[in-house]
């Protein structure tokens, strides 16, 4: 039986290969899209959580973490937060998304900071150049991003429709990839004395959960976020993305089923006479149908493997040459494998039943 299945596949090697590639492209679409979405969100969440602070305090009613909201939190609140038991320091930070043409999403998050205060919490250090001057149109960026964009210290960057001077690079990556003076952002947005959030460092001997509860009790109207939860919050903050990904999975599964259906239907039509010979020799209807399904499963499995391997290679290339991050999770690969198998069974069902129902006499006379 197995030799018959393999011989059937090798009888038309070009068609078999094209079918596998067609299924593989559908799998590539699923794995790459899901991996790219998850990787980009998780990479940003990890940078946000890498600020060194255990707690983030945001203004009441803040929605999402995209930097699209106005600065509403008073800077003076930092002094009040520092008085809470267990708080080592509270550093104000502003975040704002700007439109750019060289980003994957068409926008880029910019941090407005007082460098010395921010560095005391996050641990970032100037690797090359210097820190930006307060109130100046100057910018610093993380080392990896500067290298990837082939930027040079002293070069210009367009922010808020005017040129900012790149005066330094910093490491490690934390928060937004580029940072400007807090006063500059506040003036640009007409929000002097306001920020987006406070980064709160916890004293030794205290736990973030306990301190967060104390802060929430004193400031019940403000949002308290533990930075360790940022990754989960980012993933939950894009419900439409999950719907889109489910649609992509469904469409790719339907494409795989149609490819299998077309391939196996053509196979049954071409082998009508052979099927007649097998039935005349006593092969049961179930065995004939199962042979068709086995061939479909092998083709589909080959297509899934091709798609997953192609995704890994593409993700390596993108990581090397771009700032895109593709995160391929084993659970996604397993789900894709199940989708591929189910699609192949559905696609082979009609051709298999058609082959099983063929009349031996008519099949033997088929030309």
C-alpha positions in Angstrom: 0.0 0.0 0.0 2.8 2.5 1.0 4.7 1.7 -2.2 1.6 2.4 -4.2 1.2 5.8 -2.5 4.8 6.8 -3.1 4.7 5.6 -6.7 1.6 7.6 -7.3 3.3 10.7 -5.9 6.4 10.2 -8.0 4.4 9.5 -11.2 3.9 13.2 -11.6 6.8 14.7 -9.5 6.4 18.3 -10.9 2.7 18.4 -10.0 3.4 16.9 -6.5 6.2 19.5 -5.9 3.9 22.4 -7.1 1.1 21.2 -4.8 3.5 21.1 -1.9 4.8 24.5 -2.6 1.3 25.9 -3.0 0.3 24.5 0.4 3.6 25.7 1.8 3.0 29.3 0.7 -0.4 29.2 2.6 1.4 27.9 5.7 4.1 30.5 5.3 1.3 33.1 5.2 -0.1 31.9 8.5 3.1 31.3 10.4 4.9 34.4 9.2 1.9 36.7 9.8 1.3 35.4 13.3 5.0 35.3 14.1 5.5 38.8 12.8 2.6 40.2 14.8 3.5 38.5 18.0 7.2 39.2 17.6 6.8 42.9 17.0 4.4 43.3 19.9 6.5 41.3 22.3 9.7 43.0 21.3 8.2 46.4 22.0 6.7 45.1 25.3 10.1 43.8 26.3 11.7 47.1 25.6 9.0 48.9 27.6 9.6 46.5 30.5 13.3 47.0 30.3 13.2 50.5 31.8 14.3 49.2 35.2 11.2 50.4 37.0 8.8 47.8 38.5 5.7 50.0 38.4 4.2 52.4 35.9 1.6 55.0 36.9 -0.6 56.5 34.1 -3.3 59.0 34.1 -6.9 58.0 34.7 -8.7 56.8 31.7 -5.6 56.1 29.6 -6.3 53.7 26.7 -3.6 51.5 25.3 0.2 52.0 25.2 0.6 53.5 21.8 1.7 57.0 22.7 -1.3 58.5 20.9 -2.9 60.2 23.9 -2.3 63.7 25.1 0.1 64.3 28.1 -2.3 64.6 31.1 -0.3 63.5 34.2 1.2 66.5 36.2 4.9 66.3 36.7 4.4 67.4 40.3 2.7 64.1 41.0 6.1 62.4 41.1 6.9 64.1 44.4 3.7 62.9 46.0 4.4 59.3 44.8 7.9 59.3 46.3 6.2 59.8 49.7 4.5 56.4 49.4 6.1 53.8 51.6 8.4 51.5 49.5 8.9 53.9 46.6 12.6 54.6 45.9 12.0 57.1 43.1 9.5 58.2 40.6 10.6 59.5 37.2 8.3 61.3 34.8 8.3 60.3 31.1 6.3 61.5 28.1 5.5 59.2 25.1 4.2 60.3 21.8 3.8 58.5 18.4 5.0 60.4 15.3 4.3 59.6 11.7 7.3 58.4 9.7 7.9 56.8 6.4 10.7 54.5 7.3 8.9 52.4 10.0 7.1 49.2 9.4 3.8 50.5 10.9 4.1 54.1 9.6 4.6 55.5 13.1 7.3 55.6 15.7 7.2 55.9 19.5 9.3 58.8 20.9 10.2 59.1 24.6 10.5 62.5 26.2 12.9 62.2 29.1 15.1 64.1 31.6 18.2 61.9 30.8 19.8 61.8 34.2 16.6 60.9 36.0 15.7 58.3 33.4 19.2 56.8 33.4 19.1 56.5 37.2 16.1 54.1 36.9 16.7 52.3 33.6 20.4 52.1 33.7 20.9 53.3 30.2 24.3 54.8 29.4 25.6 57.0 26.5 27.7 54.7 24.3 28.7 57.3 21.8 28.3 61.1 21.7 26.5 62.9 24.5 23.1 63.3 26.2 20.6 65.8 24.7 20.5 69.3 26.1 17.3 70.3 27.9 14.8 72.0 25.6 17.0 71.5 22.5 16.0 69.9 19.2 18.3 67.0 19.9 17.8 63.3 19.9 19.5 60.1 21.1 18.8 56.5 19.8 19.7 53.0 21.0 22.9 51.6 19.5 21.2 48.7 17.6 18.8 51.1 15.9 21.5 53.5 15.0 23.6 50.8 13.4 20.6 49.3 11.6 19.5 52.7 10.1 23.2 53.6 9.3 22.9 56.8 11.2 25.8 59.0 12.2 26.3 61.2 15.3 25.7 64.7 14.2 23.3 63.7 11.5 19.7 65.0 11.2 16.4 63.2 11.9 13.0 64.5 10.9 10.8 64.7 14.0 7.7 66.9 14.2 8.3 68.2 10.7 11.7 69.7 11.5 15.2 68.5 11.8 16.6 67.2 15.1 20.3 66.5 15.6 21.3 63.0 16.6 23.8 63.8 19.4 24.3 60.3 20.9 23.5 56.6 21.1 22.7 54.7 24.2 22.5 51.1 25.5 20.8 48.9 26.5 17.5 49.3 24.6 14.7 50.5 26.8 11.3 52.1 26.0 11.1 53.9 22.7 14.1 53.6 20.3 14.5 57.3 20.1 14.4 59.9 22.9 14.3 63.7 23.0 14.4 66.1 26.0 11.1 66.1 28.0 10.8 69.9 27.8 11.1 69.8 24.0 8.2 67.3 23.7 6.1 69.2 26.3 6.5 72.4 24.3 5.8 70.7 21.0 2.5 69.2 22.3 1.5 72.3 24.3 1.6 70.4 27.5 4.1 72.1 29.8 4.3 70.5 33.2 2.5 67.3 31.9 3.8 63.8 31.2 2.4 60.4 30.1 3.5 58.3 33.0 5.7 57.9 36.0 8.3 55.1 36.2 8.5 54.0 39.8 11.4 52.1 41.3 10.7 50.0 44.4 13.0 50.1 47.5 14.9 46.9 48.5 12.9 44.9 51.0 9.5 45.7 49.3 7.7 43.8 46.7 6.2 45.5 43.6 2.8 44.1 44.4 2.7 45.6 47.9 4.0 49.0 46.7 1.5 49.0 43.8 -1.3 48.4 46.2 -0.2 51.3 48.4 0.1 53.6 45.4 -3.3 52.6 44.2 -4.8 53.3 47.6 -3.4 56.8 47.6 -4.2 57.5 44.0 -7.3 55.5 43.3 -8.2 57.3 40.0 -4.8 56.6 38.3 -3.7 53.4 36.5 -1.1 51.3 38.1 0.7 48.8 35.9 3.4 46.3 36.8 6.0 46.4 34.1 6.3 42.6 34.3 2.7 42.5 32.9 3.4 44.8 30.0 3.8 41.9 27.5 0.5 40.4 28.3 -1.2 43.8 28.2 0.3 44.5 24.8 -1.1 41.2 23.4 -4.5 41.9 24.9 -4.6 45.4 23.7 -5.1 44.5 20.0 -8.3 42.4 19.9 -8.8 43.2 16.2 -5.4 41.7 15.5 -6.5 38.4 16.9 -9.6 38.4 14.7 -7.4 39.2 11.7 -5.0 36.4 12.5 -7.9 33.9 12.8 -9.2 35.0 9.4 -5.8 34.5 7.9 -5.6 31.0 9.4 -9.1 30.2 8.0 -8.3 31.5 4.5 -4.9 29.7 4.4 -6.7 26.4 5.5 -9.3 26.9 2.7 -6.6 27.4 0.1 -4.8 24.3 1.3 -8.0 22.3 1.0 -8.7 23.6 -2.5 -5.2 22.8 -3.7 -5.5 19.2 -2.3 -9.0 18.9 -3.9 -7.7 20.0 -7.3 -4.6 17.8 -7.1 -6.4 14.6 -6.0 -9.3 15.1 -8.3 -6.9 15.4 -11.3 -5.1 12.3 -10.0 -8.2 10.2 -9.8 -9.3 11.3 -13.3 -5.9 10.4 -14.7 -5.8 7.0 -12.9 -9.3 5.9 -13.6 -8.1 2.9 -15.6 -5.5 2.0 -12.9 -8.3 2.2 -10.3 -10.4 -0.2 -12.4 -7.5 -2.7 -12.5 -7.0 -2.5 -8.8 -10.7 -3.1 -8.2 -10.8 -6.0 -10.6 -7.9 -7.5 -8.6 -10.0 -7.4 -5.4 -8.9 -4.1 -3.8 -11.7 -2.8 -1.6 -13.4 0.6 -1.9 -12.1 1.6 1.5 -8.5 0.7 0.5 -8.8 2.7 -2.7 -10.2 5.8 -0.9 -7.6 5.5 1.9 -4.8 5.4 -0.7 -6.0 8.7 -2.1 -6.3 10.2 1.5 -2.7 8.9 2.3 -1.3 10.6 -0.8 -3.1 13.8 0.2 -1.7 13.6 3.7 1.8 13.1 2.5 1.6 16.1 0.1 0.0 18.3 2.8 2.7 17.3 5.3 5.4 18.1 2.8 3.8 21.5 2.2 3.6 22.2 5.9 7.3 21.4 6.4 8.2 23.5 3.4 6.2 26.4 4.8 7.6 26.2 8.3 11.2 25.9 7.0 10.7 28.8 4.6 9.3 30.9 7.5 12.4 30.2 9.7 14.7 31.1 6.9 12.8 34.3 6.1 12.7 35.3 9.8 16.5 34.9 10.0 16.9 37.1 6.9 14.5 39.8 8.3 16.2 39.8 11.7 19.6 40.3 10.0 18.6 43.0 7.5 15.6 44.8 9.1 14.2 45.7 12.5 11.4 43.2 12.2 11.1 40.5 14.8 9.4 37.2 14.0 8.5 35.0 16.9 7.6 31.4 15.9 6.0 29.6 18.8 5.8 25.7 18.9 2.0 26.0 19.6 1.5 27.9 16.4 3.5 25.3 14.4 1.4 22.5 16.0 -1.8 24.4 15.2 -0.7 24.8 11.6 0.2 21.1 11.3 -3.3 20.2 12.5 -4.9 22.7 10.1 -2.8 21.2 7.2 -3.8 17.6 8.1 -7.5 18.5 8.4 -7.4 20.5 5.2 -5.8 17.6 3.3 -8.5 15.2 4.6 -11.3 17.5 3.6 -9.7 18.1 0.2 -9.1 14.4 -0.5 -12.6 13.3 0.7 -14.5 13.9 -2.5 -11.8 12.5 -4.9 -11.4 9.5 -2.6 -15.1 8.8 -2.5 -15.3 9.3 -6.3 -12.5 6.8 -6.8 -14.2 4.3 -4.5 -17.5 4.5 -6.4 -16.0 3.9 -9.9 -17.4 0.9 -11.7 -14.6 -1.5 -12.5 -15.9 -2.3 -16.0 -16.3 1.3 -17.0 -13.0 2.2 -15.4 -11.1 -0.5 -17.4 -12.6 0.9 -20.6 -11.7 4.5 -19.7 -9.2 6.2 -22.1 
